[in-house]
Amino acid sequence: MSNAIIIYLVAFAAYMLLMILIGALNSKNETNEDYFLAGRGLGSWTAALSAQASDMSGWMLMGLPGAIYVAGTGEVWIAIGLLIGTALNWMFVARRLRKYTIVANNSLTIPSFFENRFHDKKGALKIVSSIIIILFFAVYTASAFSSGAKLFSRVFGAAGDENTMYLVGLIVAAVVILIYTFLGGFKAVCYTDFIQGMLMLVAILAVPILAYAAITRDFGSLTNALTVNGGVADAAGYLSFFKDSDGNPLTAVNIISNLAWAFGYFGMPHILVRFMAIKSDREVKKSRVIAIVWVVLSLTAACILGIVARAYLNPQLSDSETVFIETIKSIFSGNFVLVFIGGIFLCGILAAIMSTADSQLLVTASAVSEDMYKGVIDKNASEKKALNVGRIAVVVIAVVAFVIALNPNSSIMGLVSDAWAGFGAAFGPVVLLSLFWKRFNLAGAVSGMAVGALTVILWDYIPLAGGATLGSVTGLYSLAIGFPLALIAALVVALIGRSPSKEIQDEFDKVKTVEI
């Protein structure tokens, strides 16, 4: 085993032990509100960085730079869409959702908010939304586990067979995330996310700057390095927002599909739950600024990383999603100090992975414990029993995600894309209309949720076009079609149906006057 691998192991072990320690120190959770929302006491910095760290998972440090590394600057439309979605979510959804969940019988989860918002006595909406959360978060968590496994296989591959190291990495990532999520609940997750968000930002800002400095030293300019070292035939086309890596113009479908990622934010339970947990209105406003600045910096740096790495790394990578890992290993080589710093930056990737997986596991646990078990199966269950059910759910979903991620050739970006579309289409329109349309009713909510989820499933998974899916034939991202169709269905059905009761409408009006 080389000295570099030993140093990396020390850095990784120290980092993961710190995360477990934070989970242990925050293990006292007396109620479901403590475990799932940290008692609604998050400060601005913790809320903002927790929301964005849980959002910008391993795909931001691996999937997004990898896509740009291969296809060029035209892929930045994804980042632009994400930035737009982040800003709109914090500006319009965060504050109102925080207040409305208090009015709606102190709702602790997104499914319970839907149920309380529409006074759904039968609990159908809660069950349907909980099932959607369980299904799509199994896929989403698998993307985080796969990121962790790829990280371990690339960093420690020299210590053994790469596929074996992928499996080892998958096990280690799953076990560590399970331990501190299981112990500490939402508070532990948010505190670890704060640390991980800071580490992610430092890593993603520093690495492309250092790589660019090396490029200009050795090749004089980025365009020259892209041509000579990066194997790019048309450097100007590669750097264009409106062309692909071969210099061909991007189609409207390409740009629309990438911008459509913005729609996903309005339906992401692991992001929305952060809004619900913020301490006060004042903290919401501060969190908004912190979060948007963090996203601007991190997404910009991730896009630049993909471009710079193409010019910096030689030979070209067979797995583009390891671009950040290989760039760090190349820059921070040589003496002990440099390698250890590289190990810390590699922990930034681990931070991105862990900060998302823990959030997704916790939201899934809340859907099972609070919404399905305590809400439907055993309404008289004690807090302790419900918490134990939630912890069991964490383990079960982790096992399912582990199985999905077993394939070492699985695409991080592909897994995230599928889950993002599912949540965005199923929940996004319903969340927005629930918060801002007084006339919105239960029938409209059920219709919008069903149409959104089914559209994504039919578009991405069912071979309806001569043995191929509609997504592969058209090239159009399922969220770009699923969100508007779900919105239209929700609007039409709500308008056809009866107006909500006076009690529901009075609650809607009450949200304006609630102080938080």
Protein Blocks (a to p, Z undefined) as FASTA:
>chain_A
ZZklmmmmmmmmmmmmmmmmmmmmmmpcfbfklmmnooopacfklmmmmmmmmmmmmklm
mmmmmmmmmnommlmmmmmmmmmmmmmmmmmmmmmmmmmmmmnooiabfklmmmmmnopa
nommmmmmmmmmmmmmmmmmmmmmmmmmmmmmmmmmmnpcfklmmmmmmmmmmmmmmmmm
mmnommlmmmmmmmmmmmmmmmmmmmmmmmmmmmmmmnopaklmmmmmnopablmlmmpc
kbcfkopacdfklmmmmmmmmmmmmmmmklmmmmmmpfblmlmmmmmmmmmmmmmmmmmm
mmmmmmmmmmmpccddfblmlmmmmmmmmmmgcjfklmmmmmmmmmmmmmmmmmmmmmmm
mmmmmmmmmmmmmmmmmmmbcfklmmmmmmmmmmmmmmmmmmmmmpmkbcfklmmmmmmm
mmmmmmmmmmmmmmmmmkbcfklmmmmmmmmmmmmmmmmmmcfegoiafklmnopafklm
mmmmmmmmmmmmmmmmccddfklmmmmmmmmmpcZZ
